Amino acid sequence: MKRLPPLSEMERIEQTLLVEKLDEILERIDNEDIGFVITENGLPDMVLIPFRWFAENFPDEVPDDLRSADYKSG
């Protein structure tokens, strides 16, 4: 199981920049296995993480039809 990193250690991106950099951010999240804190006016607003982090940390919350071999632990 992946330990979720503290928000203070995650990269940040301002919400207004997210639209123009979305493809780049999504690619980095997938390739580097990282998450981003999305900020609004400099304050944390949302967190964007790989789905596998959620699936690994909260397996009982993920319906079977959303699971794939990539996300199952073990």
Order of alpha helices (4+ residues) and beta strands (2+ residues): beta-alpha-beta-beta-alpha
